[in-house]
Amino acid sequence: MNSKALLYKSNKKNKKYSLIYQNKKVDFGAKGYRDYLLMHDGNSKYFEPSEIEREKVKFRYLKRHQNDNLDNPLSPGALSYFLLWNKPTLKESLNDYIDLFDIEILDNSDEVFKKIK
């Protein structure tokens, strides 16, 4: 691995996650909206039992965001696209992201981000 980043729950009230990379913080994922991960989570209010419907929603999201800055793996759009709308679980999406961008992400998403040291 060339690079490492840390993933936390965001401390911003309107964002889901914070990624810390080289002492820079990127917040992404709008709180209060569903994503592909939440649609697979049976404990989420956004759970979608129909696989067909989940795939339709994912397709529409990916199409709508295909012109986001996806070539920059640290842009909020790319992080949402590849982590929140890629695979059914965060772990699967993180593994795919590592393979795509050669940036290892350490998952601390059970913790809320405090500050960069």
Buried (B, 14 or more C-beta within 10 A) or exposed (E): EEEEBBBBBBEBEEBBBBBBBEEEBBBBBBEEEBBBBBBBBEEEEBEBEEEEEBEEBBEEBBEEBEEBEBEEBBBBBBBBBBBBBBBBEBEEBBBBBBEEBEBBBEEBBEEEBEEEE
